[in-house]
Amino acid sequence: MTELRPAKAGEVDIWFEAIVRNMDRLRQWLPWANLEFQRDDIGRYLAEREKDNAERIALTAGIWCGEELCGAIGLHRIDQQNRSTSIGYWLESSREGQGLMTGAVRTMVTEGFQNFGLHRIEIRCATGNQKSCAIPRRLGFVEEGILREAERLGDRWVDLRVFSMLEGDWDGTSTGLPGDCKSFPLRT
Ligand SMILES: CC(C)(COP(=O)(O)OP(=O)(O)OC[C@H]1O[C@@H](n2cnc3c(N)ncnc32)[C@H](O)[C@@H]1OP(=O)(O)O)[C@@H](O)C(=O)NCCC(=O)NCCS
């Protein structure tokens, strides 16, 4: 059974091991993932995210396949004035290609609009990150344009593609795939 579970400070070991296992892939696209990454970093990160989750100013969740952590997804800090935020995510390599992340994004977008009062949700992906760009496209997000050299990844600058979904345009269904595009329960 796959489900999203809000991140907990006590999960340091399992998050750290998953991130280290996938580091070569993650550091190509995620600015926080680098070779200096330590267990203490994930300890601090999880403690902060648990606090944010409790205050409902953000929502970070692990994607769990049974008792295996197979990735993570988050609604970043919410801009309360404009009722907007963005989503970030990563997946364990052995879990790619099954629609897991598309389903997890679908769950988080629905949660954001229904239970966090959001009006707008963005996804920003490096232009070269085809797998990541495919996710908002698959879910019917609108591509708004490119932010030039907007992110520093290691020693290079990358352009970011900006995708958005508005509250009034979200029906929670997949637009790009035949058959069902799963969404997953979010444990609260
Ligand atoms: C970005 C990332 C999460 C994408 O993973 P992914 O496996 O391609 O995404 P999904 O889990 O949604 O799976 C989609 C794939 O499963 C297939 N699929 C199978 N069943 C599916 C279903 N029911 N629904 C949707 N897709 C399905 C899709 O066709 C697609 O495969 P394709 O790329 O061969 O066309 C992953 O590559 C990753 O973690 N990358 C490193 C970190 C990263 O880049 N994060 C994002 C920074 S912006």
The ligand as an SDF file (V2000), in Angstrom:
LIG
                    3D

 48 50  0  0  0  0  0  0  0  0999 V2000
   11.5720   13.7720  -11.1320 C   0  0  0  0  0  0  0  0  0  0  0  0
   11.2120   12.3450  -10.7340 C   0  0  0  0  0  0  0  0  0  0  0  0
   10.4170   12.3420   -9.4400 C   0  0  0  0  0  0  0  0  0  0  0  0
   10.3420   11.7480  -11.8640 C   0  0  0  0  0  0  0  0  0  0  0  0
   10.1430   10.3690  -11.6350 O   0  0  0  0  0  0  0  0  0  0  0  0
    9.1970    9.5390  -12.6490 P   0  0  0  0  0  0  0  0  0  0  0  0
    9.2550    8.1330  -12.2380 O   0  0  0  0  0  0  0  0  0  0  0  0
    9.5440    9.8870  -14.0550 O   0  0  0  0  0  0  0  0  0  0  0  0
    7.7470   10.1400  -12.3560 O   0  0  0  0  0  0  0  0  0  0  0  0
    6.4350    9.2900  -12.0240 P   0  0  0  0  0  0  0  0  0  0  0  0
    6.6200    8.5050  -10.7800 O   0  0  0  0  0  0  0  0  0  0  0  0
    5.3110   10.2300  -12.0770 O   0  0  0  0  0  0  0  0  0  0  0  0
    6.3620    8.2480  -13.2270 O   0  0  0  0  0  0  0  0  0  0  0  0
    6.1110    8.6780  -14.5480 C   0  0  0  0  0  0  0  0  0  0  0  0
    6.5130    7.5370  -15.4680 C   0  0  0  0  0  0  0  0  0  0  0  0
    5.7420    6.3790  -15.1530 O   0  0  0  0  0  0  0  0  0  0  0  0
    4.8900    6.0430  -16.2750 C   0  0  0  0  0  0  0  0  0  0  0  0
    3.5980    5.6050  -15.7150 N   0  0  0  0  0  0  0  0  0  0  0  0
    3.2100    4.3170  -15.5940 C   0  0  0  0  0  0  0  0  0  0  0  0
    1.9930    4.2610  -15.0260 N   0  0  0  0  0  0  0  0  0  0  0  0
    1.5990    5.5300  -14.7750 C   0  0  0  0  0  0  0  0  0  0  0  0
    0.4430    6.0980  -14.1740 C   0  0  0  0  0  0  0  0  0  0  0  0
   -0.5810    5.3470  -13.7390 N   0  0  0  0  0  0  0  0  0  0  0  0
    0.3900    7.4290  -14.0190 N   0  0  0  0  0  0  0  0  0  0  0  0
    1.3940    8.2120  -14.4630 C   0  0  0  0  0  0  0  0  0  0  0  0
    2.5330    7.7320  -15.0490 N   0  0  0  0  0  0  0  0  0  0  0  0
    2.6300    6.3900  -15.1990 C   0  0  0  0  0  0  0  0  0  0  0  0
    4.8450    7.2970  -17.1280 C   0  0  0  0  0  0  0  0  0  0  0  0
    4.5760    7.0070  -18.4690 O   0  0  0  0  0  0  0  0  0  0  0  0
    6.2580    7.8230  -16.9200 C   0  0  0  0  0  0  0  0  0  0  0  0
    7.1850    7.0460  -17.6290 O   0  0  0  0  0  0  0  0  0  0  0  0
    8.0290    7.6540  -18.8560 P   0  0  0  0  0  0  0  0  0  0  0  0
    8.9460    8.7020  -18.2800 O   0  0  0  0  0  0  0  0  0  0  0  0
    8.7640    6.4800  -19.3650 O   0  0  0  0  0  0  0  0  0  0  0  0
    7.0050    8.2120  -19.7850 O   0  0  0  0  0  0  0  0  0  0  0  0
   12.5010   11.4640  -10.5650 C   0  0  0  0  0  0  0  0  0  0  0  0
   13.1450   11.3520  -11.8130 O   0  0  0  0  0  0  0  0  0  0  0  0
   13.4900   12.0440   -9.5530 C   0  0  0  0  0  0  0  0  0  0  0  0
   13.3540   11.8430   -8.3570 O   0  0  0  0  0  0  0  0  0  0  0  0
   14.5100   12.7850  -10.0510 N   0  0  0  0  0  0  0  0  0  0  0  0
   15.5590   13.3560   -9.2080 C   0  0  0  0  0  0  0  0  0  0  0  0
   15.0420   14.4970   -8.3270 C   0  0  0  0  0  0  0  0  0  0  0  0
   14.3530   15.5620   -9.1440 C   0  0  0  0  0  0  0  0  0  0  0  0
   14.6920   15.8230  -10.2870 O   0  0  0  0  0  0  0  0  0  0  0  0
   13.3720   16.2320   -8.5080 N   0  0  0  0  0  0  0  0  0  0  0  0
   12.6110   17.3020   -9.1580 C   0  0  0  0  0  0  0  0  0  0  0  0
   13.3380   18.5880   -9.1070 C   0  0  0  0  0  0  0  0  0  0  0  0
   12.3690   19.8710   -9.9340 S   0  0  0  0  0  0  0  0  0  0  0  0
  1  2  1  0
  2  3  1  0
  2  4  1  0
  2 36  1  0
  4  5  1  0
  5  6  1  0
  6  7  2  0
  6  8  1  0
  6  9  1  0
  9 10  1  0
 10 11  2  0
 10 12  1  0
 10 13  1  0
 13 14  1  0
 14 15  1  0
 15 16  1  0
 15 30  1  0
 16 17  1  0
 17 18  1  0
 17 28  1  0
 18 19  1  0
 18 27  1  0
 19 20  2  0
 20 21  1  0
 21 22  1  0
 21 27  2  0
 22 23  1  0
 22 24  2  0
 24 25  1  0
 25 26  2  0
 26 27  1  0
 28 29  1  0
 28 30  1  0
 30 31  1  0
 31 32  1  0
 32 33  2  0
 32 34  1  0
 32 35  1  0
 36 37  1  0
 36 38  1  0
 38 39  2  0
 38 40  1  0
 40 41  1  0
 41 42  1  0
 42 43  1  0
 43 44  2  0
 43 45  1  0
 45 46  1  0
 46 47  1  0
 47 48  1  0
M  END
$$$$
